[in-house]
Amino acid sequence: MRFLETLSAFELAVIVPHVKRGTLIKPMYVSVRNGRLYRSLSSLLGTVIESSEVFSIDYYGYSKKSRGLLSQINELLKESTGMQISAMRISVVYFASIKVEDIAVVAPDMVSVFPFLKKEILTRRGFKNGQV
């Protein structure tokens, strides 16, 4: 399975159920615009999470938004003509805070994929992963 397909499957099988349960999330303000890392990382980590839930995932500084969040942002921008909106308070999942135990609770079959995903995300994000 390719990396982006595996990441998307992981997001749907692990992160979305935790968001629905209210676990692994932290309420934070998230910019309604794409961040400074969007251009360089969107093609490497994907642009959107295919979920109607309103949340965002922080991949070591790169914020990936769900379809639900994007539609809510669009509605808010339509309703508030003339007003400038820069951020919304939503649920954020920090990828760095996910533990194997959290994965095992909702999708035990994804536990074996997690180390590969974490290493590949760190590599694509530009971190050296212990290499000199």
C-alpha positions as CSV (number, residue, x, y, z in Angstrom):
1,M,0.0,0.0,0.0
2,R,1.3,3.4,-0.8
3,F,2.1,5.9,1.9
4,L,-0.7,8.4,1.4
5,E,-3.3,5.5,1.2
6,T,-1.9,4.0,4.4
7,L,-2.0,7.4,6.1
8,S,-5.6,8.0,5.0
9,A,-6.6,4.6,6.2
10,F,-4.9,5.2,9.6
11,E,-6.6,8.6,9.9
12,L,-10.0,7.0,9.3
13,A,-9.5,3.9,11.4
14,V,-7.7,5.4,14.4
15,I,-8.0,9.2,14.6
16,V,-11.6,9.7,13.6
17,P,-13.0,7.2,16.2
18,H,-10.9,8.9,18.9
19,V,-12.2,12.3,17.8
20,K,-15.8,10.9,18.0
21,R,-15.1,9.6,21.5
22,G,-13.5,12.8,22.6
23,T,-10.1,11.3,23.3
24,L,-6.7,12.3,21.9
25,I,-8.0,15.8,21.3
26,K,-7.0,19.2,22.6
27,P,-9.2,22.2,21.9
28,M,-7.0,24.8,20.2
29,Y,-7.3,27.7,17.8
30,V,-6.5,26.8,14.2
31,S,-6.1,29.2,11.4
32,V,-8.8,29.2,8.8
33,R,-6.1,29.7,6.1
34,N,-3.5,27.2,5.1
35,G,-0.3,27.5,7.1
36,R,3.2,28.2,5.9
37,L,4.1,24.5,5.5
38,Y,1.1,23.8,3.3
39,R,2.9,24.4,-0.1
40,S,5.8,22.2,0.8
41,L,4.0,19.4,2.7
42,S,0.5,19.1,1.3
43,S,1.7,16.9,-1.6
44,L,3.8,14.8,0.8
45,L,1.2,14.3,3.6
46,G,-2.1,15.0,1.9
47,T,-4.3,18.0,1.8
48,V,-7.5,16.9,3.6
49,I,-8.9,14.2,5.9
50,E,-12.0,12.5,4.4
51,S,-14.2,12.9,7.5
52,S,-17.3,14.9,8.3
53,E,-16.1,15.4,11.9
54,V,-14.7,18.9,12.7
55,F,-11.1,18.5,13.7
56,S,-7.5,18.9,12.5
57,I,-4.4,16.8,12.9
58,D,-1.0,18.4,13.7
59,Y,1.8,16.5,11.9
60,Y,4.8,18.1,13.6
61,G,3.7,21.6,12.7
62,Y,1.8,20.8,9.5
63,S,-2.0,21.2,10.2
64,K,-4.2,18.9,8.1
65,K,-7.9,19.7,8.2
66,S,-10.9,17.5,7.9
67,R,-13.7,17.9,5.3
68,G,-16.1,18.8,8.1
69,L,-13.8,21.6,9.3
70,L,-13.3,22.9,5.7
71,S,-17.1,23.0,5.1
72,Q,-17.6,24.7,8.5
73,I,-15.0,27.3,7.6
74,N,-16.7,28.0,4.3
75,E,-20.1,28.4,5.9
76,L,-18.6,30.8,8.5
77,L,-16.9,32.9,5.9
78,K,-20.2,33.1,3.9
79,E,-22.1,34.2,7.0
80,S,-19.6,36.8,8.1
81,T,-19.3,39.0,5.0
82,G,-17.3,42.1,5.8
83,M,-15.7,40.5,8.9
84,Q,-12.3,39.1,9.0
85,I,-11.9,35.6,10.5
86,S,-8.5,34.3,11.1
87,A,-8.9,31.3,13.5
88,M,-11.5,28.9,15.0
89,R,-11.4,26.9,18.2
90,I,-11.6,23.2,17.3
91,S,-10.4,19.8,18.3
92,V,-6.8,19.1,17.4
93,V,-5.0,15.7,17.4
94,Y,-1.3,15.9,17.8
95,F,0.2,13.0,15.9
96,A,3.3,13.1,18.1
97,S,1.1,12.3,21.2
98,I,-0.5,9.1,19.7
99,K,0.6,6.0,21.5
100,V,0.5,2.4,20.5
101,E,-2.0,1.7,23.3
102,D,-4.4,4.4,21.8
103,I,-4.2,2.6,18.4
104,A,-4.8,-0.8,19.9
105,V,-8.1,0.4,21.5
106,V,-9.8,1.2,18.2
107,A,-7.8,-0.5,15.4
108,P,-5.5,-3.3,16.5
109,D,-4.6,-4.1,12.9
110,M,-3.1,-0.6,12.5
111,V,-0.5,-1.1,15.4
112,S,2.0,-2.7,13.0
113,V,1.7,0.2,10.5
114,F,2.3,3.0,13.1
115,P,6.1,2.8,13.3
116,F,6.4,3.0,9.5
117,L,4.0,6.0,9.3
118,K,5.8,7.8,12.1
119,K,9.2,7.3,10.5
120,E,7.9,8.3,7.0
121,I,6.1,11.4,8.3
122,L,9.2,12.6,10.2
123,T,11.3,12.0,7.1
124,R,8.9,13.9,4.8
125,R,8.7,16.6,7.4
126,G,12.4,17.1,7.1
127,F,13.6,15.6,10.4
128,K,16.6,13.2,10.3
129,N,15.2,10.3,12.5
130,G,18.4,9.7,14.5
131,Q,20.6,9.9,11.4
132,V,23.7,12.1,11.5
